[in-house]
Amino acid sequence: MAKLIFQNTGKEVDIADGCNIGDACEEQGVPLACAEGVCGTCIIKIISGKENLSGPTERERDFLGDDPGDERLACQCIINQGTVEVTF
């Protein structure tokens, strides 16, 4: 079981390894308008645990650029394991 921590709310959410984090982010207030990586409403900043997420998808790179730094689209992120802390 992986853990997603929202820095701005202090909320911690358990997520099954290998699952998309979009729904958990939306429940905490991240707008998730399309879930297909094309609108950019669900941009989050990874505070820690970046290595526990899947790599950026082609859709993310198209939207955020080839080097998005700590920004990701929540709708495109899979949490592999461990703990990831985000803010939005």
C-alpha positions as a Markdown table, in Angstrom:
| # | Residue | x | y | z |
|---|---|---|---|---|
| 1 | Met | 0.0 | 0.0 | 0.0 |
| 2 | Ala | 1.3 | 3.4 | -1.0 |
| 3 | Lys | 0.7 | 6.7 | 0.7 |
| 4 | Leu | -0.1 | 10.1 | -0.8 |
| 5 | Ile | 0.4 | 13.1 | 1.5 |
| 6 | Phe | -1.1 | 16.5 | 0.6 |
| 7 | Gln | 1.1 | 19.2 | 2.1 |
| 8 | Asn | -1.4 | 22.0 | 1.8 |
| 9 | Thr | -4.2 | 20.1 | 3.7 |
| 10 | Gly | -2.2 | 17.7 | 5.9 |
| 11 | Lys | -4.3 | 14.8 | 4.6 |
| 12 | Glu | -2.8 | 11.4 | 4.1 |
| 13 | Val | -4.4 | 8.9 | 1.8 |
| 14 | Asp | -3.5 | 5.2 | 1.3 |
| 15 | Ile | -3.6 | 4.1 | -2.3 |
| 16 | Ala | -3.0 | 0.6 | -3.7 |
| 17 | Asp | 0.4 | 0.2 | -5.3 |
| 18 | Gly | 0.2 | 0.7 | -9.1 |
| 19 | Cys | -2.9 | 2.9 | -9.0 |
| 20 | Asn | -3.5 | 6.3 | -10.6 |
| 21 | Ile | -3.5 | 9.2 | -8.1 |
| 22 | Gly | -6.1 | 11.3 | -9.9 |
| 23 | Asp | -9.2 | 10.3 | -7.9 |
| 24 | Ala | -7.4 | 10.8 | -4.6 |
| 25 | Cys | -6.2 | 14.2 | -5.7 |
| 26 | Glu | -9.6 | 15.2 | -6.9 |
| 27 | Glu | -11.1 | 14.3 | -3.5 |
| 28 | Gln | -8.6 | 16.7 | -1.9 |
| 29 | Gly | -9.5 | 19.6 | -4.1 |
| 30 | Val | -7.3 | 19.2 | -7.2 |
| 31 | Pro | -9.5 | 20.1 | -10.2 |
| 32 | Leu | -9.6 | 17.1 | -12.5 |
| 33 | Ala | -11.6 | 18.2 | -15.6 |
| 34 | Cys | -10.6 | 15.8 | -18.3 |
| 35 | Ala | -8.4 | 13.0 | -16.9 |
| 36 | Glu | -6.7 | 12.6 | -20.2 |
| 37 | Gly | -3.7 | 14.9 | -19.8 |
| 38 | Val | -4.7 | 17.6 | -22.2 |
| 39 | Cys | -6.3 | 20.4 | -20.1 |
| 40 | Gly | -3.8 | 20.9 | -17.4 |
| 41 | Thr | -6.2 | 21.6 | -14.6 |
| 42 | Cys | -4.8 | 18.9 | -12.3 |
| 43 | Ile | -1.2 | 20.2 | -12.1 |
| 44 | Ile | 0.4 | 19.2 | -8.8 |
| 45 | Lys | 3.9 | 19.8 | -7.5 |
| 46 | Ile | 5.8 | 16.8 | -6.1 |
| 47 | Ile | 7.4 | 17.8 | -2.8 |
| 48 | Ser | 9.0 | 14.4 | -2.1 |
| 49 | Gly | 8.8 | 10.8 | -3.3 |
| 50 | Lys | 9.1 | 11.6 | -7.0 |
| 51 | Glu | 10.9 | 8.3 | -7.5 |
| 52 | Asn | 7.8 | 6.4 | -6.3 |
| 53 | Leu | 5.7 | 7.7 | -9.3 |
| 54 | Ser | 5.6 | 6.5 | -12.8 |
| 55 | Gly | 7.6 | 8.6 | -15.3 |
| 56 | Pro | 6.0 | 11.4 | -17.2 |
| 57 | Thr | 3.7 | 10.2 | -19.9 |
| 58 | Glu | 3.9 | 11.5 | -23.5 |
| 59 | Arg | 0.8 | 13.6 | -22.8 |
| 60 | Glu | 2.5 | 15.2 | -19.8 |
| 61 | Arg | 5.6 | 16.0 | -21.8 |
| 62 | Asp | 3.4 | 17.5 | -24.5 |
| 63 | Phe | 1.7 | 19.7 | -22.0 |
| 64 | Leu | 4.5 | 20.5 | -19.4 |
| 65 | Gly | 7.5 | 20.1 | -21.7 |
| 66 | Asp | 10.3 | 17.6 | -21.8 |
| 67 | Asp | 11.6 | 18.6 | -18.3 |
| 68 | Pro | 8.6 | 19.3 | -16.1 |
| 69 | Gly | 10.7 | 19.6 | -13.0 |
| 70 | Asp | 8.6 | 18.8 | -10.0 |
| 71 | Glu | 5.3 | 19.4 | -11.8 |
| 72 | Arg | 3.1 | 16.6 | -12.9 |
| 73 | Leu | -0.5 | 16.1 | -14.1 |
| 74 | Ala | -2.3 | 14.1 | -11.4 |
| 75 | Cys | -4.5 | 12.4 | -13.9 |
| 76 | Gln | -1.4 | 10.8 | -15.5 |
| 77 | Cys | 0.5 | 9.7 | -12.4 |
| 78 | Ile | 0.7 | 6.1 | -11.2 |
| 79 | Ile | 2.0 | 5.6 | -7.6 |
| 80 | Asn | 4.2 | 2.6 | -7.7 |
| 81 | Gln | 4.9 | 2.2 | -4.0 |
| 82 | Gly | 6.1 | 4.2 | -1.0 |
| 83 | Thr | 5.1 | 7.7 | 0.0 |
| 84 | Val | 4.7 | 10.7 | -2.2 |
| 85 | Glu | 4.0 | 14.2 | -0.9 |
| 86 | Val | 2.4 | 16.7 | -3.2 |
| 87 | Thr | 0.9 | 20.2 | -3.1 |
| 88 | Phe | -1.5 | 22.0 | -5.4 |
